Structures are given as C-alpha cells and as structure tokens.
Amino acid sequence: MTDWSGAISSQEGWALICDGLGGHVAGEIASALAIEVMRPLMGSIKRDSDIQDAVNTADQALFLAMEMRPELRGLATTIAGVILRPNSAVSFNCGDTRTYALENGILRQLSVDDISKRGQLLQCLGGFQEPVPLLVHTCRVEPEATLVICSDGLSNVLADEQITAILANRPSDPARALVNAALENGGVDNVSVIVIEPAT
C-alpha cells in the first residue's frame, strides 16, 4: 500500500484515479500508463474540451502500447478526476471510478457510472474499441466541501451512508480509513481512494 498526504491548490489543483480493469491484460500497466500521460497535461487544462483532449491522448497511448506489444492486447483502465476552481470543481470520468462531494453532511455523487443495468462496463480507456465521449460536467462545490475520488473497490463495498459516516468522524487519515473499512467489509478488489479536504 502507498500513502500520501499533502496540500493542493484550491484555485487550480487536480487529482485523478485510474483503475486497471480486472480480468484484462496488465490492468496495472494500463492505469500507470494513463496516469503518466495525464500528469503533465492536467496543469494546462482550462476548458472541458481540454479534459477530453488529455484523456484522448492517454487513450491513444494505450492503443499505441498494444500495437507495439501484442501481448498487451486488451490493455484498459477507467479514470475519474477533479479539477479545482474557486468555489467549484470540474468532475470527469470514464468507466465506473467515481467522484463525490460531501457538503453539509450529505454525500453527492458527481460522476456518472458508465455501466449497463446488468453492471457491465460500457466504456473505458484502451480495451478493444474506441470509447464513447467522456462524461465531463462542471459541478458547483461549496468551499467547505470534501471531495472523494475512488475506484469501484470502495464504492462496490461501502454504501454512500457508510462513506458519509466515516468522513463525519473526521479521521486523521480519511482515505486510509475508507480503504480499511472496505477491506474489513470483505473487499477483495483493488481499493484506491483520494480525499480532498478544505484547508483549515
């Protein structure tokens, strides 16, 4: 497990999670490659279309990797992230990795799950076909809101009410508290969590 704690700018900070698809070839490679491609692009994003362009670049990198290494055919990952703006946040996702905002004790899902009624993933980066357009939307977030980004290893195990209760207890390491709760509740999938709290 890897932990990190630090500060990001409330004016232009960003955070994202990529979750390699379980059962697909080298999901760990897919998520790491997507993050590597996205990292230098995030600081220059000004418009929603810039997010789409950055994600398209990551998607193309996965297909190029598969072209160069046929054994990696099927390389795929989901992605979700937030970009902070004054009193607002831009949430974006592709797949079932989620973003939430906790405001006034109420947890609100900002992202939209790209899954069918039967629980099948409808889109991702990489994989076997080009993804449909990314879901990008601007959500107004109160200055005191807490933002959460998580893989389905958390959201498939903990209900929104459980996530809310854990954050309401204000643990010293909220991301670690959520990961531990998912594992203690029988989670077997990879659990990735980012919690962004307002400065105090």
Backbone as CSV, one residue per row, in Angstrom:
resi,resn,N_x,N_y,N_z,CA_x,CA_y,CA_z,C_x,C_y,C_z
1,MET,0.829,-1.190,0.000,0.000,0.000,0.000,0.874,1.254,0.000
2,THR,0.377,2.303,-0.690,1.101,3.559,-0.757,0.207,4.672,-0.215
3,ASP,0.743,5.482,0.670,0.006,6.597,1.248,0.706,7.900,0.904
4,TRP,-0.090,8.962,0.741,0.467,10.293,0.551,-0.471,11.291,1.185
5,SER,0.070,12.288,1.826,-0.729,13.357,2.403,-0.035,14.663,2.100
6,GLY,-0.805,15.642,1.631,-0.191,16.918,1.288,-1.246,17.946,0.949
7,ALA,-0.841,19.054,0.353,-1.748,20.147,0.019,-1.763,20.363,-1.487
8,ILE,-2.954,20.694,-2.018,-3.069,21.076,-3.418,-3.822,22.403,-3.483
9,SER,-3.614,23.135,-4.554,-4.192,24.466,-4.692,-5.704,24.388,-4.886
10,SER,-6.441,25.222,-4.142,-7.897,25.275,-4.303,-8.275,26.063,-5.546
11,GLN,-7.299,26.714,-6.176,-7.558,27.508,-7.375,-7.324,26.713,-8.656
12,GLU,-6.361,25.795,-8.625,-6.009,25.079,-9.855,-5.494,23.671,-9.573
13,GLY,-5.743,23.152,-8.377,-5.292,21.809,-8.052,-6.098,20.752,-8.792
14,TRP,-5.576,19.562,-8.845,-6.274,18.470,-9.510,-5.874,17.142,-8.885
15,ALA,-6.701,16.137,-9.111,-6.391,14.790,-8.643,-7.160,13.805,-9.506
16,LEU,-6.605,12.632,-9.715,-7.313,11.628,-10.504,-6.889,10.228,-10.095
17,ILE,-7.757,9.267,-10.404,-7.501,7.851,-10.165,-7.773,7.093,-11.453
18,CYS,-6.879,6.187,-11.803,-7.089,5.248,-12.895,-7.114,3.850,-12.296
19,ASP,-8.086,3.062,-12.688,-8.254,1.717,-12.143,-8.221,0.709,-13.279
20,GLY,-7.090,-0.017,-13.405,-6.950,-1.021,-14.445,-8.038,-2.070,-14.331
21,LEU,-8.565,-2.502,-15.473,-9.701,-3.416,-15.454,-9.297,-4.807,-14.989
22,GLY,-10.004,-5.300,-13.994,-9.761,-6.652,-13.505,-10.125,-7.667,-14.570
23,GLY,-9.295,-8.682,-14.705,-9.556,-9.713,-15.695,-9.003,-9.380,-17.067
24,HIS,-8.579,-8.134,-17.260,-7.969,-7.755,-18.528,-6.443,-7.787,-18.385
25,VAL,-5.801,-7.837,-19.539,-4.346,-7.943,-19.554,-3.707,-6.706,-18.935
26,ALA,-2.831,-6.935,-17.963,-1.975,-5.876,-17.424,-2.728,-4.604,-17.038
27,GLY,-3.784,-4.746,-16.225,-4.528,-3.578,-15.761,-3.635,-2.617,-15.011
28,GLU,-2.647,-3.156,-14.300,-1.721,-2.308,-13.552,-0.899,-1.439,-14.496
29,ILE,-0.491,-2.021,-15.630,0.270,-1.261,-16.626,-0.620,-0.192,-17.241
30,ALA,-1.866,-0.539,-17.523,-2.792,0.405,-18.154,-3.024,1.626,-17.275
31,SER,-3.286,1.413,-15.991,-3.560,2.536,-15.098,-2.326,3.405,-14.909
32,ALA,-1.160,2.771,-14.778,0.074,3.526,-14.594,0.408,4.355,-15.836
33,LEU,0.194,3.784,-17.009,0.488,4.495,-18.255,-0.455,5.679,-18.434
34,ALA,-1.732,5.490,-18.136,-2.692,6.584,-18.271,-2.346,7.741,-17.338
35,ILE,-1.970,7.427,-16.102,-1.567,8.467,-15.149,-0.320,9.186,-15.647
36,GLU,0.632,8.427,-16.149,1.890,9.009,-16.639,1.633,10.005,-17.763
37,VAL,0.691,9.663,-18.653,0.380,10.546,-19.778,-0.413,11.768,-19.310
38,MET,-1.358,11.565,-18.386,-2.226,12.649,-17.945,-1.508,13.667,-17.072
39,ARG,-0.555,13.220,-16.249,0.062,14.088,-15.240,0.588,15.410,-15.832
40,PRO,1.397,15.403,-16.892,1.924,16.688,-17.381,0.887,17.544,-18.106
41,LEU,-0.289,16.985,-18.398,-1.304,17.720,-19.137,-2.302,18.429,-18.219
42,MET,-2.440,17.949,-16.987,-3.509,18.433,-16.116,-3.369,19.912,-15.757
43,GLY,-2.155,20.386,-15.584,-1.946,21.766,-15.175,-2.319,22.787,-16.230
44,SER,-2.432,22.369,-17.492,-2.733,23.310,-18.576,-4.199,23.259,-19.006
45,ILE,-5.015,22.500,-18.303,-6.429,22.377,-18.675,-7.194,23.630,-18.253
46,LYS,-7.867,24.251,-19.222,-8.656,25.459,-18.957,-10.140,25.241,-19.251
47,ARG,-10.443,24.388,-20.234,-11.830,24.179,-20.667,-12.158,22.682,-20.620
48,ASP,-13.463,22.372,-20.648,-13.879,20.971,-20.667,-13.286,20.232,-21.862
49,SER,-13.179,20.931,-22.980,-12.628,20.292,-24.180,-11.173,19.909,-23.972
50,ASP,-10.454,20.643,-23.115,-9.060,20.295,-22.812,-8.990,18.972,-22.057
51,ILE,-9.991,18.716,-21.197,-10.037,17.436,-20.486,-10.212,16.309,-21.487
52,GLN,-11.153,16.496,-22.424,-11.381,15.477,-23.441,-10.107,15.213,-24.232
53,ASP,-9.396,16.277,-24.589,-8.156,16.120,-25.364,-7.112,15.346,-24.561
54,ALA,-6.985,15.657,-23.266,-5.991,14.984,-22.434,-6.315,13.496,-22.298
55,VAL,-7.598,13.190,-22.082,-7.991,11.785,-21.944,-7.827,11.047,-23.269
56,ASN,-8.118,11.721,-24.384,-7.899,11.104,-25.689,-6.425,10.758,-25.885
57,THR,-5.543,11.639,-25.406,-4.104,11.390,-25.515,-3.710,10.149,-24.724
58,ALA,-4.265,10.013,-23.519,-3.997,8.815,-22.706,-4.542,7.569,-23.383
59,ASP,-5.724,7.682,-23.958,-6.354,6.558,-24.655,-5.482,6.113,-25.833
60,GLN,-4.995,7.092,-26.586,-4.144,6.779,-27.731,-2.846,6.111,-27.289
61,ALA,-2.319,6.520,-26.140,-1.092,5.911,-25.627,-1.302,4.433,-25.311
62,LEU,-2.477,4.090,-24.800,-2.771,2.684,-24.503,-2.841,1.864,-25.789
63,PHE,-3.509,2.411,-26.812,-3.599,1.685,-28.076,-2.222,1.560,-28.739
64,LEU,-1.380,2.586,-28.596,-0.033,2.509,-29.145,0.766,1.433,-28.433
65,ALA,0.620,1.349,-27.116,1.314,0.315,-26.347,0.891,-1.073,-26.805
66,MET,-0.404,-1.251,-27.084,-0.894,-2.551,-27.555,-0.362,-2.870,-28.951
67,GLU,-0.231,-1.824,-29.767,0.286,-2.021,-31.118,1.751,-2.446,-31.077
68,MET,2.514,-1.873,-30.155,3.934,-2.190,-30.050,4.176,-3.506,-29.329
69,ARG,3.250,-3.876,-28.429,3.402,-5.119,-27.670,2.095,-5.907,-27.747
70,PRO,1.958,-6.766,-28.742,0.705,-7.513,-28.951,0.260,-8.314,-27.730
71,GLU,1.199,-8.696,-26.860,0.812,-9.460,-25.668,-0.005,-8.618,-24.696
72,LEU,-0.029,-7.297,-24.922,-0.800,-6.407,-24.054,-2.174,-6.090,-24.647
73,ARG,-2.600,-6.836,-25.646,-3.909,-6.588,-26.268,-4.998,-6.641,-25.198
74,GLY,-5.842,-5.630,-25.173,-6.890,-5.543,-24.162,-6.539,-4.615,-23.017
75,LEU,-5.369,-3.981,-23.093,-4.924,-3.033,-22.064,-6.013,-1.983,-21.841
76,ALA,-6.516,-1.862,-20.610,-7.654,-0.975,-20.394,-7.704,-0.470,-18.956
77,THR,-8.272,0.718,-18.778,-8.417,1.310,-17.453,-9.608,2.260,-17.435
78,THR,-10.182,2.437,-16.264,-11.156,3.501,-16.051,-10.392,4.728,-15.564
79,ILE,-11.075,5.872,-15.510,-10.438,7.083,-14.998,-11.509,7.998,-14.408
80,ALA,-11.161,8.691,-13.341,-12.029,9.722,-12.772,-11.145,10.758,-12.111
81,GLY,-11.560,12.006,-12.166,-10.755,13.052,-11.555,-11.543,14.312,-11.301
82,VAL,-10.901,15.227,-10.602,-11.486,16.544,-10.352,-10.418,17.605,-10.589
83,ILE,-10.864,18.744,-11.058,-10.008,19.916,-11.207,-10.639,21.015,-10.370
84,LEU,-9.886,21.580,-9.446,-10.421,22.576,-8.529,-10.398,23.968,-9.146
85,ARG,-11.482,24.687,-8.907,-11.613,26.081,-9.309,-12.130,26.857,-8.095
86,PRO,-12.046,28.173,-8.078,-12.601,28.926,-6.953,-14.087,28.610,-6.760
87,ASN,-14.429,28.016,-5.618,-15.814,27.683,-5.266,-16.479,26.689,-6.212
88,SER,-15.711,25.941,-6.971,-16.301,24.946,-7.859,-15.277,23.868,-8.150
89,ALA,-15.774,22.803,-8.778,-14.880,21.737,-9.195,-15.420,21.130,-10.467
90,VAL,-14.534,20.738,-11.362,-14.911,20.030,-12.572,-14.669,18.553,-12.316
91,SER,-15.713,17.769,-12.461,-15.610,16.320,-12.273,-15.668,15.651,-13.633
92,PHE,-14.807,14.672,-13.863,-14.852,13.931,-15.134,-14.576,12.464,-14.867
93,ASN,-15.130,11.613,-15.721,-14.896,10.181,-15.545,-15.173,9.409,-16.826
94,CYS,-14.573,8.253,-16.890,-14.823,7.298,-17.954,-14.784,5.924,-17.290
95,GLY,-15.915,5.239,-17.251,-15.986,3.965,-16.550,-16.735,4.103,-15.233
96,ASP,-16.402,3.252,-14.264,-17.145,3.252,-13.001,-16.331,3.743,-11.811
97,THR,-15.200,4.385,-12.060,-14.475,5.056,-10.982,-15.218,6.360,-10.683
98,ARG,-15.403,6.680,-9.397,-16.331,7.740,-9.009,-15.679,8.966,-8.367
99,THR,-16.419,10.074,-8.411,-16.105,11.258,-7.611,-17.348,11.630,-6.815
100,TYR,-17.120,12.083,-5.575,-18.201,12.514,-4.682,-17.851,13.871,-4.083
101,ALA,-18.887,14.564,-3.603,-18.706,15.753,-2.783,-19.535,15.584,-1.516
102,LEU,-18.907,15.795,-0.369,-19.608,15.770,0.919,-19.818,17.208,1.354
103,GLU,-21.089,17.643,1.359,-21.438,19.017,1.698,-22.553,19.012,2.737
104,ASN,-22.308,19.695,3.854,-23.327,19.793,4.903,-23.846,18.417,5.327
105,GLY,-22.933,17.465,5.399,-23.282,16.130,5.856,-23.947,15.244,4.825
106,ILE,-24.078,15.729,3.591,-24.735,14.962,2.527,-23.709,14.602,1.456
107,LEU,-23.617,13.311,1.131,-22.683,12.839,0.108,-23.398,12.835,-1.242
108,ARG,-22.813,13.546,-2.199,-23.406,13.656,-3.533,-22.436,13.094,-4.566
109,GLN,-22.905,12.165,-5.385,-22.057,11.617,-6.434,-22.005,12.604,-7.587
110,LEU,-20.799,13.034,-7.952,-20.614,13.983,-9.037,-20.480,13.278,-10.381
111,SER,-19.851,12.130,-10.388,-19.610,11.376,-11.613,-20.853,10.584,-12.001
112,VAL,-20.818,10.039,-13.209,-21.901,9.188,-13.707,-21.302,7.842,-14.088
113,ASP,-21.798,6.758,-13.490,-21.253,5.431,-13.773,-21.560,5.027,-15.213
114,ASP,-20.522,4.632,-15.935,-20.701,4.155,-17.304,-20.893,2.641,-17.285
115,ILE,-22.006,2.208,-16.733,-22.293,0.778,-16.650,-23.723,0.516,-17.091
116,SER,-23.959,-0.712,-17.577,-25.293,-1.104,-18.010,-26.132,-1.490,-16.802
117,LYS,-27.420,-1.736,-17.015,-28.302,-2.163,-15.944,-27.867,-3.505,-15.354
118,ARG,-27.109,-4.269,-16.131,-26.616,-5.571,-15.671,-25.239,-5.459,-15.027
119,GLY,-24.760,-4.205,-14.886,-23.486,-3.982,-14.225,-22.264,-4.123,-15.104
120,GLN,-22.457,-4.191,-16.414,-21.333,-4.317,-17.334,-20.783,-2.936,-17.685
121,LEU,-19.455,-2.835,-17.726,-18.797,-1.570,-18.050,-19.065,-1.209,-19.506
122,LEU,-19.483,0.034,-19.747,-19.834,0.465,-21.092,-18.680,1.157,-21.812
123,GLN,-17.760,1.756,-21.082,-16.635,2.409,-21.737,-15.433,2.455,-20.821
124,CYS,-14.274,2.613,-21.424,-13.006,2.670,-20.692,-11.968,3.274,-21.617
125,LEU,-10.763,3.491,-21.101,-9.638,3.876,-21.945,-8.964,2.596,-22.397
126,GLY,-8.574,2.571,-23.657,-7.955,1.352,-24.173,-8.995,0.282,-24.419
127,GLY,-8.624,-0.959,-24.141,-9.556,-2.056,-24.370,-9.528,-2.503,-25.813
128,PHE,-10.705,-2.861,-26.308,-10.780,-3.425,-27.651,-11.462,-2.496,-28.649
129,GLN,-11.928,-1.330,-28.189,-12.566,-0.396,-29.096,-12.432,1.023,-28.559
130,GLU,-12.669,1.987,-29.449,-12.583,3.379,-29.033,-13.723,3.685,-28.055
131,PRO,-13.450,4.444,-26.972,-14.517,4.766,-26.020,-15.469,5.826,-26.565
132,VAL,-16.693,5.872,-26.038,-17.614,6.944,-26.397,-17.137,8.202,-25.697
133,PRO,-17.648,9.371,-26.076,-17.146,10.616,-25.472,-17.173,10.586,-23.946
134,LEU,-16.156,11.189,-23.368,-16.015,11.250,-21.918,-17.149,12.074,-21.315
135,LEU,-17.565,11.686,-20.099,-18.574,12.456,-19.384,-17.871,13.562,-18.608
136,VAL,-18.099,14.795,-18.989,-17.465,15.940,-18.334,-18.554,16.934,-17.954
137,HIS,-18.565,17.360,-16.709,-19.549,18.340,-16.296,-18.982,19.173,-15.152
138,THR,-19.354,20.434,-15.112,-18.897,21.325,-14.054,-19.906,21.305,-12.917
139,CYS,-19.441,21.060,-11.699,-20.310,20.994,-10.526,-19.893,22.084,-9.546
140,ARG,-20.862,22.888,-9.118,-20.545,23.902,-8.114,-20.385,23.210,-6.771
141,VAL,-19.285,23.478,-6.113,-18.974,22.853,-4.838,-18.707,23.941,-3.809
142,GLU,-19.335,23.821,-2.653,-19.129,24.806,-1.596,-17.674,24.767,-1.095
143,PRO,-17.132,25.885,-0.634,-15.740,25.934,-0.189,-15.413,24.925,0.911
144,GLU,-16.394,24.585,1.752,-16.127,23.655,2.856,-16.366,22.206,2.471
145,ALA,-16.647,21.930,1.195,-16.930,20.558,0.768,-15.680,19.689,0.822
146,THR,-15.900,18.410,1.082,-14.847,17.399,0.995,-15.093,16.599,-0.275
147,LEU,-14.061,16.431,-1.090,-14.172,15.688,-2.339,-13.535,14.315,-2.187
148,VAL,-14.166,13.326,-2.795,-13.665,11.954,-2.740,-13.605,11.394,-4.160
149,ILE,-12.488,10.792,-4.504,-12.349,10.037,-5.754,-12.040,8.603,-5.345
150,CYS,-12.725,7.630,-5.941,-12.479,6.251,-5.523,-12.734,5.260,-6.647
151,SER,-12.024,4.151,-6.579,-12.254,3.051,-7.502,-13.482,2.264,-7.046
152,ASP,-13.954,1.356,-7.908,-15.129,0.567,-7.530,-14.816,-0.428,-6.418
153,GLY,-13.532,-0.582,-6.091,-13.169,-1.417,-4.951,-13.704,-0.858,-3.653
154,LEU,-13.984,0.455,-3.637,-14.617,1.089,-2.470,-16.128,1.179,-2.655
155,SER,-16.558,1.750,-3.790,-17.988,2.018,-3.978,-18.828,0.754,-4.098
156,ASN,-18.225,-0.368,-4.493,-18.974,-1.626,-4.573,-19.112,-2.302,-3.216
157,VAL,-18.349,-1.836,-2.231,-18.340,-2.483,-0.914,-19.021,-1.624,0.143
158,LEU,-18.776,-0.314,0.106,-19.357,0.592,1.093,-20.493,1.397,0.481
159,ALA,-21.634,1.437,1.176,-22.748,2.260,0.745,-22.418,3.724,0.997
160,ASP,-23.127,4.615,0.314,-22.888,6.047,0.494,-23.012,6.449,1.964
161,GLU,-23.971,5.828,2.677,-24.173,6.152,4.080,-22.958,5.781,4.924
162,GLN,-22.304,4.672,4.569,-21.105,4.255,5.307,-19.945,5.199,5.038
163,ILE,-19.793,5.609,3.774,-18.735,6.560,3.431,-18.965,7.875,4.179
164,THR,-20.220,8.325,4.199,-20.565,9.568,4.893,-20.237,9.479,6.378
165,ALA,-20.608,8.362,7.006,-20.377,8.195,8.445,-18.894,8.207,8.777
166,ILE,-18.082,7.562,7.951,-16.640,7.520,8.196,-16.045,8.919,8.101
167,LEU,-16.427,9.658,7.068,-15.891,11.006,6.899,-16.394,11.944,7.991
168,ALA,-17.628,11.714,8.454,-18.195,12.564,9.510,-17.422,12.438,10.815
169,ASN,-16.762,11.299,11.025,-15.957,11.093,12.235,-14.625,11.825,12.175
170,ARG,-14.329,12.422,10.999,-13.104,13.198,10.794,-11.852,12.448,11.232
171,PRO,-11.598,11.273,10.643,-10.370,10.546,10.976,-9.143,11.332,10.531
172,SER,-8.023,11.091,11.167,-6.803,11.828,10.831,-6.344,11.530,9.407
173,ASP,-6.616,10.315,8.921,-6.272,9.917,7.555,-7.538,9.349,6.923
174,PRO,-8.408,10.207,6.374,-9.701,9.736,5.878,-9.610,8.739,4.735
175,ALA,-8.653,8.909,3.835,-8.517,7.963,2.732,-8.159,6.579,3.258
176,ARG,-7.216,6.519,4.189,-6.833,5.237,4.786,-8.003,4.623,5.540
177,ALA,-8.803,5.449,6.233,-9.961,4.944,6.967,-10.968,4.301,6.022
178,LEU,-11.179,4.908,4.856,-12.108,4.343,3.878,-11.575,3.033,3.302
179,VAL,-10.276,3.007,2.973,-9.668,1.773,2.453,-9.803,0.656,3.473
180,ASN,-9.461,0.940,4.725,-9.545,-0.087,5.775,-10.969,-0.591,5.941
181,ALA,-11.944,0.311,5.876,-13.339,-0.098,6.031,-13.775,-1.008,4.888
182,ALA,-13.320,-0.702,3.669,-13.666,-1.551,2.527,-13.078,-2.946,2.688
183,LEU,-11.834,-3.015,3.127,-11.184,-4.311,3.313,-11.843,-5.095,4.451
184,GLU,-12.196,-4.396,5.514,-12.837,-5.057,6.656,-14.243,-5.540,6.318
185,ASN,-14.865,-4.918,5.295,-16.200,-5.328,4.875,-16.165,-6.365,3.761
186,GLY,-15.017,-6.989,3.580,-14.915,-8.091,2.635,-14.442,-7.721,1.255
187,GLY,-13.967,-6.493,1.070,-13.489,-6.088,-0.242,-12.280,-6.887,-0.684
188,VAL,-12.291,-7.343,-1.924,-11.176,-8.134,-2.458,-10.547,-7.456,-3.670
189,ASP,-11.220,-6.449,-4.217,-10.693,-5.729,-5.375,-9.707,-4.660,-4.905
190,ASN,-8.933,-4.126,-5.851,-8.046,-3.017,-5.510,-8.885,-1.838,-5.015
191,VAL,-8.440,-1.205,-3.937,-9.163,-0.063,-3.374,-8.266,1.162,-3.454
192,SER,-8.646,2.117,-4.312,-7.901,3.370,-4.450,-8.803,4.510,-4.030
193,VAL,-8.304,5.385,-3.166,-9.126,6.478,-2.644,-8.292,7.750,-2.516
194,ILE,-8.867,8.868,-2.934,-8.295,10.191,-2.700,-9.355,11.010,-1.975
195,VAL,-8.982,11.660,-0.883,-9.885,12.549,-0.167,-9.268,13.941,-0.158
196,ILE,-10.010,14.925,-0.649,-9.545,16.311,-0.678,-10.395,17.102,0.295
197,GLU,-9.777,17.552,1.375,-10.488,18.310,2.397,-10.125,19.782,2.291
198,PRO,-11.072,20.659,2.657,-10.770,22.099,2.627,-9.724,22.451,3.651
199,ALA,-8.938,23.471,3.351,-7.911,23.908,4.295,-8.566,24.432,5.556
200,THR,-7.938,24.179,6.702,-8.470,24.635,7.979,-7.560,25.702,8.575
